[in-house]
């Protein structure tokens, strides 16, 4: 039973962004597995699950999420939480965040594998994003500002 439950947990976290043990417990119940919070806590530890920096959802340790919907949701969440300002200079974007937040947002941008970007460089509160060209940089500014509500 334990191995089947843990297999179900891995399948679920690979498919869905679950941010709490309670969400995971409810999702497991829908699949026919009853588990207490203590059991889930042990399973999470044994499976080596960690929380993603972008959206706080559980994932396998060392696994980057390939699901485009999940990575885009993580980026939207991270941008809404961290972006303070976005400035564009030709095909480069300078994104300002709060102190200590640039790394998490840059990881979310990189993980989303946006067609507009070539890559990111992050400091403590500033990210440099290189876009493929000026037009794509403008598109990326609109996307990030839309996520951030600015």
N, CA, C and O of each residue as an XYZ file, in Angstrom:
600
protein
N       0.820     -1.201      0.000
C       0.000      0.000      0.000
C       0.863      1.263      0.000
O       0.571      2.226     -0.709
N       1.931      1.245      0.806
C       2.798      2.412      0.898
C       3.435      2.742     -0.450
O       3.450      3.900     -0.867
N       3.955      1.733     -1.122
C       4.617      1.993     -2.403
C       3.624      2.482     -3.457
O       3.959      3.339     -4.274
N       2.405      1.942     -3.441
C       1.385      2.429     -4.391
C       1.009      3.868     -4.091
O       0.873      4.680     -5.006
N       0.837      4.196     -2.788
C       0.499      5.563     -2.391
C       1.624      6.523     -2.794
O       1.366      7.602     -3.329
N       2.863      6.124     -2.536
C       3.985      6.990     -2.893
C       4.108      7.133     -4.406
O       4.466      8.204     -4.898
N       3.818      6.072     -5.145
C       3.796      6.180     -6.604
C       2.728      7.156     -7.070
O       2.948      7.942     -7.992
N       1.570      7.097     -6.423
C       0.488      8.035     -6.760
C       0.897      9.458     -6.429
O       0.596     10.380     -7.187
N       1.581      9.650     -5.308
C       2.052     10.994     -4.936
C       2.982     11.540     -6.015
O       2.836     12.689     -6.435
N       3.927     10.735     -6.463
C       4.861     11.189     -7.504
C       4.125     11.529     -8.796
O       4.421     12.539     -9.433
N       3.170     10.691     -9.183
C       2.394     10.976    -10.391
C       1.642     12.291    -10.266
O       1.602     13.087    -11.203
N       1.048     12.510     -9.100
C       0.252     13.725     -8.894
C       1.127     14.966     -8.916
O       0.792     15.940     -9.590
N       2.251     14.954     -8.186
C       3.077     16.175     -8.146
C       3.766     16.442     -9.479
O       4.123     17.582     -9.774
N       3.954     15.401    -10.282
C       4.509     15.608    -11.622
C       3.504     16.297    -12.544
O       3.897     16.991    -13.482
N       2.201     16.106    -12.279
C       1.151     16.646    -13.141
C       0.542     17.945    -12.653
O       0.110     18.767    -13.461
N       0.500     18.146    -11.326
C      -0.269     19.251    -10.769
C       0.551     20.063     -9.770
O       1.353     19.501     -9.023
N       0.355     21.376     -9.752
C       1.056     22.211     -8.763
C       0.314     22.207     -7.420
O      -0.618     22.987     -7.220
N       0.726     21.335     -6.513
C       0.114     21.249     -5.184
C       1.046     21.913     -4.184
O       2.221     21.560     -4.086
N       0.513     22.874     -3.443
C       1.354     23.696     -2.578
C       1.268     23.339     -1.103
O       2.032     23.875     -0.300
N       0.362     22.452     -0.727
C       0.236     22.107      0.687
C      -0.038     20.616      0.835
O      -0.486     19.949     -0.098
N       0.243     20.112      2.035
C      -0.047     18.716      2.315
C      -1.552     18.461      2.271
O      -1.989     17.379      1.879
N      -2.333     19.440      2.668
C      -3.788     19.277      2.630
C      -4.284     19.121      1.188
O      -5.140     18.278      0.919
N      -3.756     19.924      0.264
C      -4.131     19.764     -1.148
C      -3.739     18.375     -1.640
O      -4.502     17.719     -2.349
N      -2.551     17.938     -1.260
C      -2.084     16.614     -1.657
C      -2.968     15.526     -1.048
O      -3.310     14.561     -1.732
N      -3.344     15.667      0.229
C      -4.201     14.688      0.896
C      -5.542     14.556      0.173
O      -6.023     13.449     -0.065
N      -6.146     15.717     -0.176
C      -7.437     15.695     -0.879
C      -7.316     15.057     -2.250
O      -8.193     14.303     -2.673
N      -6.233     15.359     -2.939
C      -6.024     14.808     -4.281
C      -5.817     13.295     -4.219
O      -6.325     12.558     -5.064
N      -5.065     12.835     -3.210
C      -4.874     11.398     -3.020
C      -6.189     10.698     -2.714
O      -6.446      9.596     -3.200
N      -7.025     11.351     -1.897
C      -8.331     10.766     -1.542
C      -9.172     10.537     -2.795
O      -9.879      9.535     -2.892
N      -9.099     11.462     -3.755
C      -9.842     11.295     -5.010
C      -9.347     10.083     -5.790
O     -10.086      9.495     -6.579
N      -8.091      9.719     -5.562
C      -7.515      8.558     -6.250
C      -7.689      7.273     -5.441
O      -7.238      6.204     -5.852
N      -8.355      7.393     -4.271
C      -8.627      6.209     -3.468
C      -7.630      5.920     -2.368
O      -7.645      4.830     -1.797
N      -6.758      6.873     -2.054
C      -5.764      6.687     -1.000
C      -6.073      7.612      0.170
O      -6.045      8.835      0.031
N      -6.367      7.018      1.323
C      -6.586      7.797      2.535
C      -5.247      7.903      3.262
O      -4.564      6.898      3.459
N      -4.870      9.123      3.663
C      -3.595      9.315      4.356
C      -3.731     10.458      5.348
O      -4.413     11.450      5.090
N      -3.070     10.301      6.485
C      -3.062     11.369      7.485
C      -1.954     12.359      7.147
O      -1.101     12.093      6.300
N      -1.982     13.494      7.818
C      -0.934     14.498      7.618
C       0.431     13.922      7.994
O       1.420     14.179      7.308
N       0.493     13.146      9.076
C       1.764     12.554      9.503
C       2.304     11.584      8.448
O       3.503     11.560      8.170
N       1.412     10.795      7.870
C       1.819      9.859      6.821
C       2.342     10.613      5.606
O       3.378     10.256      5.044
N       1.616     11.668      5.199
C       2.066     12.461      4.049
C       3.409     13.108      4.319
O       4.266     13.162      3.438
N       3.593     13.599      5.529
C       4.856     14.227      5.892
C       6.010     13.233      5.744
O       7.062     13.574      5.203
N       5.810     12.012      6.224
C       6.839     10.970      6.072
C       7.062     10.629      4.600
O       8.202     10.495      4.158
N       5.966     10.489      3.837
C       6.090     10.178      2.406
C       6.881     11.265      1.678
O       7.761     10.966      0.871
N       6.566     12.509      1.964
C       7.252     13.634      1.312
C       8.746     13.578      1.612
O       9.573     13.782      0.723
N       9.082     13.303      2.860
C      10.494     13.208      3.238
C      11.165     12.021      2.553
O      12.254     12.162      1.996
N      10.519     10.846      2.589
C      11.096      9.647      1.973
C      11.265      9.793      0.464
O      12.233      9.292     -0.107
N      10.325     10.478     -0.177
C      10.391     10.665     -1.627
C      11.341     11.791     -2.029
O      11.661     11.943     -3.208
N      11.790     12.575     -1.056
C      12.707     13.678     -1.345
C      12.041     14.833     -2.066
O      12.687     15.543     -2.836
N      10.748     15.028     -1.822
C      10.056     16.137     -2.473
C      10.467     17.453     -1.831
O      10.687     17.536     -0.623
N      10.564     18.467     -2.662
C      10.885     19.818     -2.212
C       9.880     20.770     -2.823
O       9.140     20.406     -3.737
N       9.857     21.990     -2.316
C       8.955     23.000     -2.877
C       9.723     23.832     -3.890
O      10.860     24.237     -3.648
N       9.083     24.084     -5.035
C       9.679     24.915     -6.077
C       9.776     26.347     -5.598
O       8.927     26.814     -4.839
N      10.806     27.042     -6.039
C      10.961     28.441     -5.645
C       9.957     29.344     -6.346
O       9.542     30.357     -5.781
N       9.560     28.998     -7.564
C       8.667     29.883     -8.308
C       7.263     29.971     -7.765
O       6.713     31.064     -7.628
N       6.665     28.812     -7.449
C       5.267     28.835     -7.018
C       5.014     28.097     -5.715
O       3.874     28.057     -5.251
N       6.037     27.515     -5.113
C       5.864     26.839     -3.842
C       5.208     25.475     -3.922
O       4.807     24.922     -2.899
N       5.092     24.924     -5.124
C       4.467     23.609     -5.293
C       5.512     22.506     -5.097
O       6.704     22.717     -5.323
N       5.049     21.337     -4.676
C       5.951     20.200     -4.485
C       6.481     19.698     -5.826
O       5.781     19.702     -6.838
N       7.755     19.261     -5.797
C       8.355     18.622     -6.960
C       9.430     17.656     -6.478
O       9.871     17.724     -5.331
N       9.842     16.764     -7.360
C      10.946     15.861     -7.035
C      12.232     16.669     -6.948
O      12.413     17.627     -7.700
N      13.113     16.300     -6.054
C      14.391     16.981     -5.900
C      15.212     16.844     -7.169
O      15.380     15.741     -7.691
N      15.716     17.951     -7.660
C      16.575     17.935     -8.835
C      15.848     17.836    -10.159
O      16.490     17.770    -11.207
N      14.539     17.823    -10.139
C      13.765     17.724    -11.375
C      13.281     19.103    -11.762
O      12.689     19.815    -10.950
N      13.530     19.474    -12.990
C      12.957     20.712    -13.487
C      11.665     20.366    -14.190
O      11.598     19.402    -14.952
N      10.666     21.137    -13.938
C       9.349     20.854    -14.492
C       9.338     21.106    -15.982
O       9.748     22.172    -16.441
N       8.871     20.127    -16.743
C       8.812     20.272    -18.190
C       7.406     20.624    -18.664
O       7.227     21.029    -19.813
N       6.415     20.476    -17.803
C       5.049     20.757    -18.183
C       4.885     22.264    -18.418
O       5.006     23.041    -17.471
N       4.616     22.691    -19.650
C       4.533     24.120    -19.952
C       3.477     24.867    -19.133
O       3.695     26.014    -18.742
N       2.347     24.228    -18.876
C       1.298     24.897    -18.102
C       1.766     25.168    -16.674
O       1.519     26.245    -16.131
N       2.433     24.201    -16.074
C       2.912     24.361    -14.709
C       4.017     25.413    -14.652
O       4.024     26.254    -13.753
N       4.955     25.374    -15.608
C       6.039     26.362    -15.576
C       5.514     27.768    -15.843
O       6.023     28.733    -15.273
N       4.511     27.897    -16.697
C       3.934     29.215    -16.957
C       3.183     29.730    -15.733
O       3.249     30.918    -15.418
N       2.468     28.841    -15.043
C       1.796     29.237    -13.802
C       2.808     29.653    -12.749
O       2.585     30.616    -12.014
N       3.917     28.934    -12.672
C       4.975     29.287    -11.718
C       5.563     30.653    -12.050
O       5.827     31.456    -11.155
N       5.765     30.913    -13.335
C       6.284     32.215    -13.745
C       5.290     33.323    -13.423
O       5.677     34.376    -12.915
N       4.029     33.097    -13.711
C       3.006     34.106    -13.425
C       2.963     34.416    -11.932
O       2.881     35.577    -11.531
N       3.018     33.379    -11.128
C       2.996     33.563     -9.669
C       4.241     34.322     -9.200
O       4.136     35.260     -8.409
N       5.417     33.917     -9.687
C       6.663     34.573     -9.280
C       6.689     36.030     -9.733
O       7.104     36.903     -8.971
N       6.253     36.303    -10.957
C       6.241     37.683    -11.456
C       5.274     38.535    -10.647
O       5.590     39.673    -10.303
N       4.101     37.995    -10.342
C       3.123     38.747     -9.554
C       3.676     39.082     -8.180
O       3.389     40.144     -7.628
N       4.463     38.179     -7.636
C       4.990     38.381     -6.285
C       6.262     39.226     -6.260
O       6.454     40.010     -5.330
N       7.140     39.084     -7.267
C       8.473     39.665     -7.174
C       8.745     40.883     -8.051
O       9.551     41.729     -7.662
N       8.108     41.012     -9.222
C       8.445     42.091    -10.151
C       8.017     43.447     -9.588
O       6.868     43.641     -9.192
N       8.965     44.372     -9.563
C       8.676     45.745     -9.135
C       8.663     46.700    -10.339
O       7.865     47.634    -10.405
N       9.577     46.432    -11.291
C       9.669     47.288    -12.470
C      10.390     46.531    -13.582
O      11.280     45.721    -13.325
N       9.987     46.811    -14.829
C      10.647     46.214    -15.991
C      11.028     47.341    -16.940
O      10.176     48.130    -17.349
N      12.311     47.417    -17.291
C      12.800     48.403    -18.257
C      13.408     47.669    -19.435
O      14.095     46.661    -19.271
N      13.147     48.190    -20.630
C      13.659     47.564    -21.841
C      14.659     48.482    -22.514
O      14.421     49.681    -22.658
N      15.788     47.903    -22.927
C      16.782     48.600    -23.738
C      17.082     47.684    -24.919
O      17.799     46.692    -24.787
N      16.524     48.031    -26.067
C      16.626     47.217    -27.273
C      16.160     45.792    -26.994
O      14.978     45.585    -26.718
N      17.052     44.804    -27.057
C      16.623     43.426    -26.839
C      16.933     42.925    -25.427
O      16.887     41.724    -25.160
N      17.249     43.860    -24.527
C      17.540     43.492    -23.139
C      16.481     44.054    -22.203
O      15.969     45.155    -22.405
N      16.165     43.277    -21.177
C      15.249     43.732    -20.141
C      15.994     43.756    -18.814
O      16.761     42.846    -18.500
N      15.759     44.804    -18.046
C      16.263     44.874    -16.682
C      15.034     44.824    -15.784
O      14.181     45.711    -15.814
N      14.968     43.772    -14.991
C      13.824     43.562    -14.113
C      14.270     43.817    -12.679
O      15.252     43.241    -12.211
N      13.542     44.684    -11.991
C      13.825     44.986    -10.579
C      12.863     44.202     -9.701
O      11.665     44.125     -9.975
N      13.416     43.619     -8.634
C      12.628     42.865     -7.666
C      12.944     43.402     -6.271
O      13.739     44.329     -6.115
N      12.321     42.817     -5.278
C      12.698     43.108     -3.907
C      14.026     42.437     -3.601
O      14.493     41.594     -4.368
N      14.633     42.808     -2.483
C      15.915     42.226     -2.079
C      15.804     40.713     -1.954
O      14.881     40.200     -1.322
N      16.756     39.998     -2.564
C      16.810     38.547     -2.463
C      15.821     37.785     -3.329
O      15.719     36.565     -3.205
N      15.100     38.458     -4.193
C      14.054     37.794     -4.979
C      14.437     37.541     -6.432
O      13.729     36.820     -7.134
N      15.525     38.109     -6.890
C      15.885     38.004     -8.307
C      16.182     36.568     -8.736
O      15.776     36.152     -9.821
N      16.883     35.808     -7.896
C      17.243     34.438     -8.269
C      16.003     33.574     -8.518
O      15.947     32.825     -9.494
N      15.014     33.684     -7.632
C      13.799     32.876     -7.775
C      13.046     33.240     -9.050
O      12.556     32.362     -9.760
N      12.954     34.534     -9.337
C      12.247     34.960    -10.547
C      13.017     34.553    -11.801
O      12.412     34.113    -12.778
N      14.338     34.693    -11.787
C      15.144     34.289    -12.946
C      14.998     32.789    -13.212
O      14.915     32.364    -14.364
N      14.966     31.998    -12.147
C      14.765     30.562    -12.307
C      13.409     30.277    -12.940
O      13.298     29.410    -13.807
N      12.381     31.000    -12.513
C      11.042     30.812    -13.098
C      11.037     31.190    -14.579
O      10.412     30.510    -15.392
N      11.735     32.278    -14.929
C      11.822     32.705    -16.333
C      12.546     31.644    -17.153
O      12.080     31.255    -18.224
N      13.689     31.176    -16.646
C      14.456     30.154    -17.366
C      13.670     28.856    -17.503
O      13.679     28.232    -18.564
N      12.989     28.448    -16.430
C      12.236     27.183    -16.447
C      11.069     27.226    -17.427
O      10.701     26.204    -18.006
N      10.488     28.414    -17.613
C       9.349     28.550    -18.531
C       9.764     28.404    -19.987
O       8.918     28.167    -20.849
N      11.036     28.538    -20.268
C      11.558     28.407    -21.640
C      10.741     29.212    -22.638
O      10.257     28.700    -23.648
N      10.608     30.484    -22.318
C       9.822     31.382    -23.170
C      10.481     31.528    -24.535
O      11.707     31.590    -24.625
N       9.683     31.585    -25.598
C      10.270     31.719    -26.932
C      10.962     33.062    -27.140
O      11.769     33.208    -28.058
N      10.653     34.038    -26.298
C      11.261     35.370    -26.448
C      12.676     35.441    -25.886
O      13.457     36.299    -26.297
N      13.020     34.554    -24.954
C      14.280     34.712    -24.218
C      15.414     33.851    -24.723
O      15.219     32.766    -25.270
N      16.618     34.382    -24.515
C      17.843     33.627    -24.745
C      18.374     33.150    -23.404
O      18.836     32.015    -23.287
N      18.312     34.020    -22.376
C      18.790     33.641    -21.052
C      18.676     34.782    -20.066
O      18.269     35.890    -20.418
N      19.041     34.497    -18.822
C      18.963     35.479    -17.746
C      20.256     35.486    -16.947
O      20.991     34.499    -16.906
N      20.513     36.618    -16.317
C      21.581     36.753    -15.331
C      20.941     37.466    -14.148
O      20.353     38.536    -14.306
N      21.056     36.873    -12.959
C      20.376     37.445    -11.800
C      21.371     37.816    -10.712
O      22.338     37.102    -10.444
N      21.100     38.954    -10.101
C      21.823     39.371     -8.910
C      20.909     39.200     -7.717
O      20.146     38.236     -7.646
N      20.983     40.131     -6.778
C      20.158     40.068     -5.580
C      18.753     40.602     -5.838
O      17.759     39.979     -5.462
N      18.685     41.775     -6.490
C      17.382     42.403     -6.733
C      17.208     42.856     -8.180
O      16.303     43.631     -8.489
N      18.074     42.372     -9.060
C      18.033     42.784    -10.462
C      18.308     41.587    -11.369
O      19.180     40.763    -11.092
N      17.547     41.514    -12.455
C      17.739     40.447    -13.447
C      17.960     41.096    -14.804
O      17.245     42.027    -15.174
N      18.939     40.612    -15.538
C      19.137     40.990    -16.927
C      18.621     39.834    -17.772
O      19.088     38.702    -17.648
N      17.656     40.129    -18.628
C      17.105     39.121    -19.534
C      17.490     39.530    -20.946
O      17.268     40.670    -21.352
N      18.060     38.611    -21.681
C      18.400     38.854    -23.078
C      17.307     38.203    -23.922
O      17.065     36.999    -23.832
N      16.658     39.018    -24.737
C      15.629     38.511    -25.648
C      16.257     38.275    -27.017
O      17.363     38.744    -27.287
N      15.557     37.556    -27.873
C      16.085     37.229    -29.193
C      16.171     38.438    -30.112
O      17.043     38.506    -30.978
N      15.262     39.396    -29.922
C      15.298     40.637    -30.696
C      14.429     41.668    -29.992
O      13.785     41.365    -28.988
N      14.414     42.876    -30.516
C      13.661     43.966    -29.900
C      12.168     43.717    -29.844
O      11.522     44.049    -28.850
N      11.617     43.145    -30.882
C      10.180     42.862    -30.915
C       9.810     41.858    -29.835
O       8.814     42.036    -29.134
N      10.596     40.814    -29.700
C      10.318     39.817    -28.667
C      10.556     40.375    -27.262
O       9.896     39.967    -26.306
N      11.491     41.299    -27.146
C      11.714     41.954    -25.852
C      10.477     42.744    -25.455
O      10.066     42.715    -24.295
N       9.883     43.447    -26.406
C       8.664     44.215    -26.132
C       7.518     43.291    -25.722
O       6.748     43.612    -24.817
N       7.411     42.147    -26.390
C       6.386     41.159    -26.046
C       6.600     40.637    -24.628
O       5.645     40.458    -23.873
N       7.850     40.395    -24.277
C       8.166     39.880    -22.947
C       7.868     40.913    -21.862
O       7.398     40.560    -20.781
N       8.137     42.179    -22.145
C       7.808     43.237    -21.182
C       6.307     43.225    -20.906
O       5.885     43.264    -19.750
N       5.510     43.172    -21.956
C       4.047     43.154    -21.787
C       3.599     41.930    -20.992
O       2.727     42.033    -20.129
N       4.188     40.784    -21.277
C       3.826     39.556    -20.583
C       4.141     39.673    -19.084
O       3.290     39.374    -18.246
N       5.349     40.103    -18.754
C       5.754     40.209    -17.352
C       4.959     41.273    -16.602
O       4.550     41.058    -15.460
N       4.743     42.411    -17.239
C       3.949     43.461    -16.601
C       2.506     43.005    -16.409
O       1.870     43.364    -15.419
N       1.992     42.225    -17.339
C       0.641     41.681    -17.178
C       0.562     40.739    -15.982
O      -0.379     40.807    -15.192
N       1.563     39.853    -15.851
C       1.609     38.953    -14.703
C       1.700     39.740    -13.392
O       1.056     39.406    -12.398
N       2.521     40.798    -13.424
C       2.786     41.565    -12.203
C       1.690     42.582    -11.897
O       1.616     43.100    -10.782
N       0.849     42.867    -12.874
C      -0.209     43.848    -12.670
C       0.307     45.269    -12.581
O      -0.237     46.093    -11.847
N       1.368     45.553    -13.338
C       1.933     46.919    -13.339
C       1.841     47.541    -14.714
O       2.265     48.681    -14.906
